[in-house]
Amino acid sequence: MARRNIFQNIKEAENREAERPAASGYTARGATRNMLASIGELAEKAARADQIIEGASVIELDPELVDSSFVSDRMDDDGAFGELLEAIRERGQDSPILVRPHPADAGRYQIVFGHRRVRAARQLGRKVRAVVRTISNTEHVIAQGQENSARENLSFIERALFAQRLVDQGYDRPTVQAALAVDAPMLTRMLSVSGRVPEDLAVAIGSCKTIGRDRWLTFAQLVESPDARQAALDLAGQPGFSELASEARFEKLHAELRARAKRRGSAAKPIKDKWQPEDRAIAAELTDTGRSFSVAFKSKGGAQFGRFVAESLERLYGEYKQRNNEGKG
C-alpha cells in the first residue's frame, strides 16, 4: 500500500493560509515573511525526505545500534504494543522505520519514527528493517510528528506533551505546527494544557486515547493552582492508582479535583477574632476569610493607632521577611 506523503497537509495548510484575506492594516514583512518562507521551504525539503521511504533501499539493522529520538512523542501503551509485537512475530515487519546517522555517536543510528517496531525487534531478537536518511534536527521532528499524525494513533495529551517538549527545546511555533499538522489556535490549546498539567502527572495518568481536547482543557483549569496540583500528584501516588486503566485514572482525578473545587467554592464562614492590649486602651476586630485578612480598630483611639500601623507597614513587612528567612535557614 502506498505511503501517504506525511508533509502533504503542511503544504495544504500553507496554501489555505495564502488564500485567506490579510487582516486589516497588517502586512507580512521582515522577520514574519522570512519565517513563512522558511517554513514553506522546510516543508518541501521534508516532503522530499519522506518520499525516499517508498521504493527506497531498505536495510536490516541490529536494534542495539539504534537509539531513540531526542524528543519523545508517545506514552507507553502495553496493550497496543502487545498487539504490534504479536503481529510482527507472526507476519514480520511490514513497513520499515526511518533512522538517521546518529549526530553525536559514529556507527550508531537515531530513530526518526518507528520506536515501537525497534522495541519489538529487540524483544524478538530480530533485525529491524530501516531506511537511513541524513536529515536535520528540524526535518527530524517534523517527520516524526507527521508520521504519527498520519497513523492517527496518538491521543490529545500525547500530542500536547510532544508540542511542549519541542517548544522547551527551542523550536518555534510554526515548526511545531508543521510537526503536528495543526493550526495556531489548536497549538495554543495544546500548550494551554501541557503548560498547566505537570508532565509527571500527565505521564502518571497515561495516554487516555478516548479523552479529548475539551476534557483535558477542563482538567488543566482544575489542576492549575499549586495546591490542586499537589493534591492530584498525591492521589496519583496512592497504591492501586497505576493499576487502573488510563481513562479510569483520568476520571478519578477529574472527579476528585472537581469535588475539591466545589468544596472550596462553597464560601466558608470567615474566622473572626478580637485583640486588645493589657491596658485595654485599644480594641481590634480581626477577620480571616482565607483569601484576605483585615484588621479594624473601633475603639476611641482606633483611628490614630490605625494610622500609626499604616505608617509602620514597611518596617513590619521587613521584620516579617527576615523572620521567614531565618525560619527557612
C-alpha positions, 0 to 999 in steps of 0.5 A, spaced: 500 500 500 502 506 498 505 511 503 501 517 504 506 523 503 506 525 511 508 533 509 502 533 504 497 537 509 503 542 511 503 544 504 495 544 504 495 548 510 500 553 507 496 554 501 489 555 505 493 560 509 495 564 502 488 564 500 485 567 506 484 575 506 490 579 510 487 582 516 486 589 516 492 594 516 497 588 517 502 586 512 507 580 512 514 583 512 521 582 515 522 577 520 514 574 519 515 573 511 522 570 512 519 565 517 513 563 512 518 562 507 522 558 511 517 554 513 514 553 506 521 551 504 522 546 510 516 543 508 518 541 501 525 539 503 521 534 508 516 532 503 522 530 499 525 526 505 519 522 506 518 520 499 525 516 499 521 511 504 517 508 498 521 504 493 527 506 497 533 501 499 531 498 505 536 495 510 536 490 516 539 493 522 541 490 529 536 494 534 542 495 539 545 500 534 539 504 534 537 509 539 531 513 540 529 520 538 531 526 542 524 528 543 519 523 545 512 523 542 508 517 545 506 514 552 507 507 553 501 503 551 502 495 553 496 493 550 497 496 543 504 494 543 502 487 545 498 487 539 504 490 534 509 485 537 504 479 536 503 481 529 510 482 527 512 475 530 507 472 526 507 476 519 514 480 520 515 487 519 511 490 514 513 497 513 520 499 515 522 505 520 526 511 518 533 512 522 538 517 521 546 517 522 546 518 529 549 526 530 553 525 536 555 517 536 559 514 529 556 507 527 550 508 531 543 510 528 537 515 531 530 513 530 526 518 526 519 514 527 518 507 528 520 506 536 515 501 537 517 496 531 525 497 534 522 495 541 519 489 538 525 487 534 529 487 540 524 483 544 524 478 538 531 478 537 530 480 530 533 485 525 529 491 524 528 493 517 530 501 516 531 506 511 537 511 513 536 518 511 541 524 513 536 529 515 536 535 520 534 536 527 528 540 524 526 535 518 527 530 524 521 532 528 517 534 523 517 527 520 516 524 526 510 528 528 507 527 521 508 520 521 504 519 527 499 524 525 498 520 519 497 513 523 492 517 527 494 513 533 496 518 538 491 521 543 490 529 545 495 529 551 500 525 547 500 530 542 500 536 547 506 533 551 510 532 544 508 540 542 511 542 549 517 538 549 519 541 542 517 548 544 522 547 551 527 545 546 527 551 542 523 550 536 518 555 534 511 555 533 510 554 526 515 548 526 511 545 531 505 546 527 508 543 521 510 537 526 503 536 528 499 538 522 495 543 526 493 550 526 495 556 531 489 556 535 489 548 536 497 549 538 495 554 543 490 549 546 495 544 546 500 548 550 494 551 554 494 544 557 501 541 557 503 548 560 498 547 566 498 539 567 505 537 570 508 532 565 509 527 571 502 527 572 500 527 565 505 521 564 502 518 571 495 518 568 497 515 561 495 516 554 487 516 555 486 515 547 478 516 548 479 523 552 479 529 548 481 536 547 475 539 551 476 534 557 483 535 558 482 543 557 477 542 563 482 538 567 488 543 566 483 549 569 482 544 575 489 542 576 492 549 575 493 552 582 499 549 586 495 546 591 490 542 586 496 540 583 499 537 589 493 534 591 492 530 584 500 528 584 498 525 591 492 521 589 496 519 583 501 516 588 496 512 592 497 504 591 492 501 586 492 508 582 497 505 576 493 499 576 487 502 573 486 503 566 488 510 563 481 513 562 479 510 569 485 514 572 483 520 568 476 520 571 478 519 578 482 525 578 477 529 574 472 527 579 476 528 585 479 535 583 472 537 581 469 535 588 475 539 591 473 545 587 466 545 589 468 544 596 472 550 596 467 554 592 462 553 597 464 560 601 466 558 608 464 562 614 470 567 615 474 566 622 473 572 626 477 574 632 478 580 637 485 583 640 486 588 645 492 590 649 493 589 657 491 596 658 485 595 654 486 602 651 485 599 644 480 594 641 481 590 634 476 586 630 480 581 626 477 577 620 480 571 616 476 569 610 482 565 607 483 569 601 484 576 605 485 578 612 483 585 615 484 588 621 479 594 624 480 598 630 473 601 633 475 603 639 476 611 641 483 611 639 482 606 633 483 611 628 490 614 630 493 607 632 490 605 625 494 610 622 500 609 626 500 601 623 499 604 616 505 608 617 509 602 620 507 597 614 514 597 611 518 596 617 513 590 619 513 587 612 521 587 613 521 584 620 516 579 617 521 577 611 527 576 615 523 572 620 521 567 614 528 567 612 531 565 618 525 560 619 527 557 612 535 557 614 
